[in-house]
Amino acid sequence: MATATAVKGNHIGGREVSAPSGMSTFTSVNPANHADVVGVFPRSSEEEIAEAVKAATKAFQTWSTTPAPVRGDVLLRIAERLTEEKESLAQLMSREMGKVLVEARGDVQEAIDMAKYMAGEGRRALGATYPSELRNKWAMTVRAPLGVVGCITPWNFPIAIPSWKSFAAIMAGNAVVLKPAEDTPMLAARFVEILESAGLPPGVLNVVHGLGEEAGEALLHHPDVKAISFTGSVEVGRHVAKVCGEQLKRFSLELGGKNAIVVLDDADLDLVVDGAIWGAFGTSGQRCTATSRLIVQRKVLAPLLERLVARARKLRIGPATDPATEVGAVINDTQKDRILSYIAIGKEEGATLLTGGNALTEGAFHAGSFIEPTIFSDVRKDMRIAQEEIFGPVLSVIPVDDFDEAIEVANSTPYGLSLSIYTASVHATFQAIERFDAGLVYVNAPTIGAEIQLPFGGTKQTGNGFREAGATAFDEFTEWKSVYIDYSGQLQRAQIDTEA
Ligand code: UN1
């Protein structure tokens, strides 16, 4: 893996546009070693966004009228190209984002899966036919693309999430302006290059780098951007909602989570330990689906905690580029400090710190942002560490007396992304599926690991009702057209000329 610093421009209308001299820039660095600068990128604002929207508007004319199966063929070639680049992207991801290699490969695989799925959508019916109440009249629906859509994506799934959004959008015939997270711009730069090398026409996907408050803001406000698809924090989500609401612009939000595993006293504890460790500390806890609460029936609490703590202490922390590493760095020092402040809050609130709780700063760790896998017990459901999204390797264990209390605690946060139950009981399983207030429900598996063919998203403050992935993703990026065809040769009035 080359460690040279690359200077990159935006990618607009099929080519990389170098930033004019004097333009402000920002850098992307390796979270495990801040001295390793991955790239220098333009700090874009209104002007660059306007240029990208213009290129997208032009590309939309041709792309939207290209037959859907032909658009699907492009997505299939994208799947092939991403497969060829899987290892190089995974290596770059572990360097730029800090995700361990095994997981980085999974992140790219999620994009490959999505490209294959969307390729197939090109040949599936996108609408339905309906009976008309009148003779010699036919009714059907078709989906129409919106035009230029804006996608604002986070750093934690730097290839997968841009693919969820952009593949659905372009399959539906839209053109896209993507503003990727400022922590992972190089991956977005590679992403668009690979897509175009697979035959995606110029201007169908444009990438504009910059900060949320500058480039992101300009994208939100641009009058020719018909919809915004945003994944990020609740705070920014509210802002997106305000700006888009004011303009009556469509917006879809994927925001936080405060996901939980419920452990009943008949659960297989070996399975629970494996699931909780993977769910809480995979991706260093930086998934919106991460398991951040473990709600445990008291009878199994002591043996479970003993095993969990032993396993957490054994996890190997280090740079993601080292294949032996199990828990990589967190994305940057701002996040590190935020996670540490939550650990301090947990202590103040009276939770018991069982393991972890510190940043790692000795030796090589000094160069990056590392935090130990941390487990709190004796957590009460109303504590801040049980309510607020931490986005780091911190697990809060909440003891409960029975099933009903477990469900009530699971549902007691402002979020509703992912909830899980470990039990051997069929009755409890189906009760939980029914009563969990969440968009994703898992049984005997942790809260992470959604597959792309199913809808992805959550209830309450996790979003605004849209779902990404699967065929439901088209709801974000299309308008329905209801079409009536009267071949009776006379005026037939609906609701009036119907037969008794
Ligand atoms: C996210 O954290 O924003 O279900 C997405 C999962 C992954 C996607 C997570 N497939 O954990």
Boltz pocket constraint, residues with backbone or C-beta under 6 A from the ligand:
constraints:
  - pocket:
      binder: B
      contacts: [[A, 110], [A, 156], [A, 157], [A, 286], [A, 287], [A, 288], [A, 289], [A, 290], [A, 447], [A, 448], [A, 449], [A, 450], [A, 451]]
      max_distance: 6.0
